[in-house]
Amino acid sequence: MPIFHPAKEKDVTKAIARSFLRQLEDYAESDVIIVGAGPSGLMAGKALAEAGLKTLIVERNNYLGGGFWIGGYLMNKVTIRAPAQQVLDELGVPYQEAEEGLFVADAPYACSKLIAATCDAGVKFLNMTMVEDIVLRDDNRLAGVVVNWTPIAYLPREIASLDPVPLEAKITIDATGHDACVVRRLEQRGLVKIAGEGPMWIEKSEDAVVEHSGEIYPGLIIAGMAVSAVYGLPRMGPTFGAMLLSGEKAAEAVLKMIKGTAA
Ligand code: 48F
């Protein structure tokens, strides 16, 4: 007796295509699009979906989690400074206190728990999808992003000259880390200026990133290391508390704009 229920090959293909295309059609218009599934983007997505907003995360890689899978120098431990260990408590991630107020956790444990919590909250993902450009309306408001399959975006034009497709959202969050790729599209059009990341200064950088997380252009909010890149703030290396709290702060800003309430 076979273990599994019988299935035809064509039915497997149809099930995948139907489910994917239904979601793509539904999420062609979202409340919020978050570009980048690193720690700041995931945290923002989790908070927004928990608050009931239709939230899509677009990620150019196959895997979600960005730089949160590994800490510094190929060592898979992450550090978090107080008070951000409270996020680890909420996610159910164990950690140890290395020094007073400085905590260390297993990066794969922390990252997978955060991804799972984001999925549980109801966020949908488009991975292997690269944001190539932005949708700008003549009221000078960001109205969405333009995406292509990642492999297509990396092929030379003479091999794959394929138009990307647009996705609309009331608010977009740039959580693309050091690249700040959405803000960069505005800069290319002379609409904002990117200062470029400063040198490392952990103590100063984390507060500064959280403080500066928020709206950078009508319809666009920035979170995580993109904030450092845009405002020329010091970088922070393998410590992640600011990424988590920056994502939460970005979500609060979105909620204020969309619902007129704080998270
Ligand atoms: O780099 P990343 O983890 O950003 P973050 O949330 O966290 C930064 C930390 O990991 C670490 C640090 C502080 O502790 O210095 O670096 O700010 O995640 C950014 C995600 O955005 C994706 C990229 O693949 C990564 O997963 N991304 C970047 N550009 C694009 C993109 C793009 N054009 N389209 C889609 N995704």
Residues whose N, C-alpha, C, O or C-beta is under 5 A from the ligand:
A	BS01	48F	V35 G36 A37 G38 P39 S40 G41 V58 E59 R60 N61 G65 G66 G67 F68 T129 M130 V131 A175 T176 G177 H178 D179 C181 A223 G224 M225 A226 G237 P238 T239 F240 M243
